[in-house]
Amino acid sequence: MRYSEFDSYSRRHFLASGIGAGSVALQSLLASDSFTLPEGSHFSPSAKNVIFLFMSGGPSQVDTFDPKPDLARLAGKDVPDSLASQVPKIKRAGLKNLMASPWKFSQYGESGIPVSELLPETARHVDDLCIIRSMQHRNPVHGPGECVALTGTGAGDRPSIGAWSLYGLGSETENLPAFVTMNLHTDGMQYPQAAGWGAGFLPPQFQGTVVDPSKGIRDVAMPAGLSESTRRKQLGLLESFNRRHLDSLGQHPELEARIRSYEMAFQLQTAAPDLFDLSSESKHTINSYGLETSPTKQSGRGCLLARRMVERGVRFVQLRIGGWDAHGNIKGNHERMCSITDKPIAALLADLKQRGLFDSTLVVWAGEFGRTPTMEGRANGRDHSPAGYTVWFAGGGVKGGQIIGQTDPIGYVAIDRPVSPHDFHATILHALGLRADKLTWNHHGRDEVPTVFGGEAVTEVFG
């Protein structure tokens, strides 16, 4: 092949013509080829994909999935002495001015699980949900709390649960990144923590690829005037240069992987535009996710893209929806956030079922902590409370229609079956057929595991 075939393309044109997708392709390729565990799953998995719906800011457990009738009776009073001794000695754990929930709870489904009127659409799927009411840790600050929820420590220096999942199982797809994160509705101090999709001490190819759901993956569109055959010739020329270099080096796994990554980049230029093109979706699907109406337009698109991603083999999808921080006016805040998320999340669950993806996809809903049963000052809001909060699992082998754990009568502290973030992470890995204590990476001479401070899967989630 002669260079003269490309005389009409300048170096700048060549580099700007979408070849930047190679970095994404290389990340996905190495994740699937170079560092996966030889034995794959440790046991038969109940799920092969994960959709993690991360509600950043701290949804209030006592206003969503953990009703506390005693709060109405005690509204305006201090935490009773009989419970005060249980309140953790951490900043923001106030004891004064208990506040009733502004919303009513009703029982739904055959299981009769109570759900707040804030979430009528999600409530219709309650028989598919396993609700854990006893999550707990001790970090009441957003940034470190988010790191705890997604990596296991507040320092944000360890791999995210998505990175561990990808390391353990590798990629299902050769055309798309295996771990994708989308960040929506970021406001105030709730900026996304990069550690939440980072690889930590694992090789960087296991980090998540950040995607703007409204724009897609960068640098994959084929520029105007550039045909697929010309792109093939460009990649062929690039491969010849790399092969020549490889011949001079001898065996070199990274260079060999990079050579293959450019072919994957070519495939990505076809797969990524198709992924983000929703024109093939029915009008019913578009309406069910709320894509054409406010306030569900953005989160609806994120949830629909999450379904399309797992449908195409993306191993781990993380959808972060920020805005739940309700220090003042919890009524206005949570009504707004639930109007943003309730319909799209319910549509996601229904859509996964309709397409036969529900049983193989673990869906997780969680924030970094909950909120206090007391009012913050006189502002009709609630402060941060990590001592007892709620998450839920669905799909992927989960036994729905059940509640695990319990908080005290006013919803401050987990008093039955406490679950740590490490237990929570071990549970996600368990669904994927991975034992957290057997998933190791040698870092500076130490065999590191995802559950650094200990943690065991909550196997009751799966029946």
Secondary structure, DSSP 8 states (H G I E B T S, - for coil): --GGGGTTS-HHHHHHTTTTHHHHHHHHHHHHHTSS-TT--SS--S-SEEEEEEEET---GGGTT---THHHHHTTS---HHHHTTS-SSTT---S-B---SS-EEEETTTTEEEETT-HHHHTTGGGEEEEEEE--S--SHHHHHHHHHHSSTT--S--HHHHHHHHH--S-SSS-SEEEEEE---TT----GGGG--TTS-GGGS-EE-BTTTBSTT-S--TT--HHHHHHHHHHHHHHHHHHHHHH---HHHHHHHHHHHHHHHHHHHHHHHH-GGGS-HHHHHHHTTTSTTTHHHHHHHHHHHHHHHTT-SEEEEEEE----SS-HHHHHHHHHHHHHHHHHHHHHHHHHTT-GGGEEEEEE-S-EE-SB-STTSS---EE-SSEEEEEEETT---SEEE-EE-TTSSSEEES-B-HHHHHHHHHHHTT--GGG--EEETTEEE-S-TT-----GGGG-
